[in-house]
Amino acid sequence: MLKFEPITLEKQKKYLKYFDMMPEKSADYTFINLFGLKDIYSLKWAFTDELVWIEQLSPYKILWSPVGNWDKLDCISNCLCESDTKSIIRIPKMLAMELEKNKDISITEMRDEWEYVYDREALVNLSGKKYHKKKNLCNQFDNLYNAEYHRIDISWIDRLREFEIKWYENEMKNTPEHDKDEESFDSKKIISHEVRAEADMVMINTIFDNWQDIIGIQGGLLTVDDKVVAYTVACGTMGDTFVVHTERADREHKGAYQAINRTFLRNDGGQYNFINREQDVGDEGLRKAKMSYNPIKFIEKYSAYCNLK
């Protein structure tokens, strides 16, 4: 029987060893994501010899995909069928296809949870017609503002908290209509835009509170006249893929979203070939924005249900 316990920093290194063994990695299962979401979804984890299981308790109880070596397929199938809900969500395609071979298990596509993966060089160079609008907005930002780029360290955290509060207030004023020339990667929804924005604030403040202790965390920000106008937070624990978890910008500075995206990747993460910008959670505007950056592939995810009574 699985013994679930709170997600803590103390077991971060142990967890990352299991994460490294995942044959197909997802941004959902980076430590920074689980740790940041633990209070939003009431997440807990349970360690076994081969796997780490993730349990969600809010807003409903359900298992997430196991983390580790998926060779023990019978063990995974048994845990699924013996669980209270007989369901697992957020399953990467590779594991989902194996589970589907079991006649007692049904698989359903979770398109809203598919993660968008991009070529890093393409996002840095913005070459060609398909990136013309992005490049033009970056150029406008550069011409309008004498911005400075800074790497995030602990000395910036208080100012970023202040920026986050103002960003949230402005988002609420501008919902649901936004400037059509701007594309936010954080207009995500759980139930509504407002609920998601509040949840995002909980997550980012959890990350800020523990910035120095989270392995692989990186971030960058832009200032104009010593005022923060954009920032982004990412992690580098997913092999050759850099995961961008959060991106914020002041909409009053035209092109700020495009500028922080490009500037951060130009200055940091040069050792990574791919950029994972997470899912769109079914937000049509967010999906359009993510597609406009021309993903080269998706991390497809599925849910599984055991039909045994």
C-alpha positions in Angstrom: 0.0 0.0 0.0 1.3 3.4 -1.0 2.3 5.7 1.9 1.8 9.3 0.8 3.6 12.2 2.6 4.0 16.0 2.0 6.3 17.1 -0.9 9.4 18.7 0.8 12.7 20.2 -0.1 14.4 17.5 2.1 13.7 14.8 -0.5 14.3 16.9 -3.6 17.6 15.2 -4.5 16.1 11.7 -4.0 13.1 12.6 -6.2 15.3 14.0 -9.0 17.1 10.6 -9.2 13.7 9.0 -10.0 12.9 11.9 -12.4 16.1 11.3 -14.3 15.0 7.7 -15.0 11.7 8.7 -16.7 11.9 7.5 -20.3 9.7 10.4 -21.4 9.9 13.5 -19.3 7.2 16.0 -18.8 7.3 19.5 -17.3 4.5 18.5 -14.9 7.0 16.3 -13.0 9.9 18.7 -12.6 10.5 19.2 -8.9 9.9 23.0 -9.2 6.5 22.3 -10.7 5.4 19.8 -8.0 6.8 21.9 -5.2 5.2 25.1 -6.5 1.8 23.4 -7.0 1.7 21.4 -3.8 -0.5 23.8 -1.9 -2.8 24.5 -4.9 -3.6 20.8 -5.7 -2.8 19.5 -2.2 -0.1 17.2 -3.8 1.6 14.4 -1.9 4.1 11.8 -3.0 4.9 8.2 -2.1 8.3 6.6 -2.7 8.7 2.9 -3.6 11.9 1.1 -4.7 11.1 1.7 -8.4 8.7 4.7 -8.6 7.4 7.8 -7.0 3.7 8.2 -7.0 2.0 11.6 -7.0 -1.5 12.0 -5.3 -3.7 15.0 -5.9 -6.3 15.8 -3.2 -7.8 19.1 -4.5 -10.1 20.0 -6.1 -10.6 16.2 -6.4 -8.7 13.1 -5.4 -6.7 11.4 -8.2 -3.3 9.9 -9.0 -0.8 11.5 -11.4 1.5 9.4 -13.6 4.3 7.6 -11.7 7.9 9.0 -11.9 10.8 6.7 -12.4 11.6 3.6 -14.4 8.4 2.4 -16.1 9.7 -1.2 -16.7 7.5 -2.4 -13.8 4.3 -2.1 -15.9 2.4 -4.7 -13.9 3.1 -2.8 -10.8 1.8 0.4 -12.4 -1.3 -1.3 -13.7 -2.0 -2.9 -10.3 -1.7 0.5 -8.5 -4.1 2.0 -11.0 -6.7 -0.7 -10.6 -6.4 -0.8 -6.8 -6.6 3.0 -6.3 -9.7 4.7 -4.9 -10.5 6.4 -8.2 -9.1 3.8 -10.6 -7.7 6.7 -12.6 -4.4 8.3 -13.4 -4.0 11.7 -15.2 -1.1 13.5 -16.9 0.4 10.3 -18.3 3.1 10.9 -21.0 2.3 9.1 -24.3 5.0 6.4 -24.0 3.6 5.0 -20.8 0.0 5.5 -21.8 0.5 3.4 -25.0 1.9 0.6 -22.9 -0.9 0.8 -20.3 -3.4 0.6 -23.2 -2.2 -2.9 -24.1 -4.0 -4.1 -20.9 -7.6 -4.9 -21.9 -8.8 -3.7 -18.5 -7.4 -0.2 -19.0 -8.9 2.6 -21.1 -6.8 5.6 -22.3 -8.2 9.1 -23.1 -6.3 11.9 -24.7 -5.8 15.0 -22.5 -5.1 17.6 -25.3 -5.4 20.6 -23.0 -2.4 19.2 -21.0 -0.1 18.7 -24.0 3.2 20.6 -23.6 4.6 22.7 -26.3 8.3 22.1 -27.3 10.3 24.5 -29.4 13.7 24.7 -31.0 15.8 27.1 -28.9 17.8 28.6 -31.7 14.5 29.4 -33.6 13.2 31.3 -30.6 16.5 33.2 -30.2 17.0 34.1 -33.9 13.3 34.6 -34.9 14.3 34.2 -38.5 11.9 34.0 -41.4 8.4 35.1 -42.3 6.7 32.9 -39.6 8.5 34.9 -36.9 8.2 38.3 -38.5 5.7 39.7 -36.0 7.6 38.4 -33.0 10.8 39.9 -34.3 9.1 43.2 -35.1 7.7 43.5 -31.5 11.2 42.7 -30.1 12.7 45.5 -32.3 10.0 47.9 -31.2 10.7 47.2 -27.6 14.4 47.7 -28.1 13.8 51.0 -29.9 11.3 52.3 -27.4 13.1 51.4 -24.2 16.6 51.3 -23.0 16.1 48.0 -21.2 18.7 46.1 -19.1 18.8 42.4 -18.6 19.6 40.8 -15.2 19.8 37.3 -14.0 17.5 36.6 -11.0 19.2 36.0 -7.7 17.9 36.4 -4.1 18.5 40.2 -4.2 15.7 40.6 -6.8 13.0 38.6 -5.0 11.3 41.4 -3.1 11.0 43.6 -6.2 9.7 40.6 -8.2 7.0 40.1 -5.5 5.9 43.7 -5.9 5.9 43.3 -9.7 3.8 40.1 -9.4 1.1 42.0 -7.3 0.9 44.8 -9.9 0.8 42.2 -12.7 -2.1 40.4 -11.1 -4.1 43.7 -10.6 -3.6 44.7 -14.2 -4.6 41.2 -15.4 -7.9 41.5 -13.6 -8.5 44.9 -15.0 -7.9 43.7 -18.6 -9.7 40.3 -18.5 -10.9 39.0 -20.8 -9.8 41.3 -23.6 -6.0 41.9 -24.1 -4.0 43.9 -26.6 -4.0 41.8 -29.8 -0.4 42.5 -30.4 0.6 41.0 -27.0 0.8 37.3 -26.2 0.9 36.2 -22.6 2.0 32.7 -21.7 0.3 32.9 -18.3 -3.3 33.6 -19.1 -4.0 30.0 -17.9 -7.2 28.8 -16.4 -8.1 26.2 -13.8 -11.8 27.3 -13.5 -11.5 30.9 -14.6 -8.8 33.3 -15.6 -9.0 34.9 -12.1 -8.7 31.7 -10.3 -5.8 30.6 -12.4 -4.0 33.9 -11.9 -4.4 33.6 -8.1 -3.1 30.0 -8.3 -0.1 31.2 -10.3 0.6 33.8 -7.6 0.6 31.1 -4.9 3.0 29.0 -7.0 5.5 31.8 -7.8 5.6 33.0 -4.2 6.3 29.4 -3.1 9.2 29.4 -5.6 10.4 32.9 -4.4 10.3 31.7 -0.8 12.7 28.9 -1.6 14.7 30.3 -4.5 18.1 29.4 -3.1 17.2 25.8 -2.3 15.5 24.7 -5.6 18.0 22.7 -7.8 18.3 23.9 -11.4 16.2 27.0 -11.0 17.1 30.0 -13.3 15.5 33.3 -14.2 15.9 36.6 -15.9 14.3 40.0 -15.9 14.2 43.2 -17.8 14.3 46.7 -16.2 13.5 50.0 -17.8 14.7 53.1 -15.8 15.4 50.7 -12.9 11.8 49.4 -13.0 11.0 45.7 -13.5 8.9 45.3 -16.7 9.2 41.6 -17.3 10.6 38.4 -15.9 10.7 34.7 -16.5 11.5 31.6 -14.4 12.8 28.3 -15.8 14.5 25.1 -14.7 17.2 23.0 -16.2 16.6 19.5 -14.8 15.1 17.9 -17.9 18.1 16.8 -20.0 18.5 18.7 -23.2 15.2 20.7 -22.6 14.9 24.0 -20.7 11.5 24.3 -19.1 10.0 27.8 -18.9 7.5 27.7 -15.9 6.5 31.4 -15.6 6.7 34.4 -17.8 5.3 37.9 -16.9 5.5 41.3 -18.6 4.0 44.7 -18.2 1.6 45.2 -21.1 2.2 48.9 -21.0 5.6 48.2 -22.4 4.9 47.1 -26.0 6.7 44.0 -27.0 7.8 43.2 -23.4 6.6 39.6 -23.5 8.4 38.9 -26.8 11.5 40.7 -25.5 11.9 38.7 -22.2 11.3 35.5 -24.1 14.0 36.1 -26.6 16.5 37.9 -24.2 16.3 35.2 -21.6 17.0 32.4 -24.0 19.7 34.5 -25.7 21.6 35.0 -22.4 20.8 31.8 -20.6 20.2 28.1 -21.3 22.6 28.0 -24.2 23.4 24.3 -23.4 19.8 23.3 -24.1 18.5 22.3 -27.6 14.8 22.6 -26.8 12.4 24.8 -24.8 9.3 23.4 -23.1 6.7 26.1 -22.5 4.2 23.8 -20.8 0.5 23.4 -21.7 -2.3 25.7 -22.6 -4.9 24.1 -20.3 -7.6 24.6 -22.9 -7.3 28.4 -23.0 -8.0 29.3 -26.6 -6.0 32.6 -26.5 -3.0 30.8 -24.9 -3.2 28.0 -27.4 -3.1 30.5 -30.3 -0.1 32.3 -28.7 1.8 29.0 -28.2 1.1 27.8 -31.7 2.2 31.1 -33.1 5.8 30.4 -31.8 5.8 27.3 -34.1 6.3 24.2 -31.8 8.4 21.4 -33.2 6.7 18.7 -31.1 4.3 18.1 -28.2 4.7 16.1 -25.0 1.4 14.3 -25.4 -0.5 13.3 -22.2 -3.4 11.0 -21.5 -5.6 9.8 -18.7 -6.1 6.1 -17.8 -9.1 4.4 -16.3 -9.2 0.8 -14.9 -12.5 -0.9 -16.0 -12.3 -3.6 -13.3 -15.1 -3.5 -10.7 
